[in-house]
Amino acid sequence: MKKFFTSVSYQKDGTEQPIYEPVGNAKLVYEKRHSLPILNVISNCTETGEKIEVIFIMGNSEDARNNLEKYLLPQLDELVKERSLECSVKYVLYSDAYDITSMLALYGELIRLYEDNDEIYSCLTYGTKPIPLVQMMSMRYAYHAKKNVFIGMIVYGRFDHTTKKAYIYDITSMFYMDELSERFCRMGIENPEEKIAGMISATEGEDNE
């Protein structure tokens, strides 16, 4: 199943609702104002009528709950109806302590959601700094521990408060760069960034053919 993970913003009284401009992946266009970059992904990585699951990761915050109920769920519901998706929603809560115990608990909650043959899509925009790290850790677990798991896309949204423009970045390659870096390290290969850069150039060349 396709599973879409995103954190909920702590920003007081809602979040910015821009149109996110894709950077590096033109397929991420979604011409509607919204607060959730993951909506760009859902819009472009699903088929009409498809069954999906959306997982909201959130802390124990009144602002987060307000953002979820007032902005995020209605925006998701609009897209679901637009594409006639069969969408189930789950919530993963974490402690505001942010200590190793609470982050390990969050990691455990996330990895229990993964199953064989899942396609995983994740947005790392929101959440305090430890949260995206835990998300990446959980994806690495799924990629190695489950059968036929595919990391479909990882994105990050950025809002420029000076220009009032917003951008969405496809950073999926960084997941695979991390995998390659670890392998090169075990192989004793020096200057791994050069090897990885060569592989990226070769892939981009194939895409342009």
Secondary structure, 3 states (H helix, E strand, C coil): CEEEEEECCCCCCCCCCCCEEEECCHHHCCCCCCCCCHHHHHHHCCCCCCEEEEEEEEECCHHHHHHHHHHHHHHHHHHHHHHCCEEEEEEEEECCCCCHHHHHHHHHHHHCCCCCCCEEEEECCCCCCHHHHHHHHHHHHHHHHCCCCEEEEEEEEEEECCCCEEEEEECHHHHHHHHHHHHHHHHCCCCHHHHHHHHHHHHHHHHCC
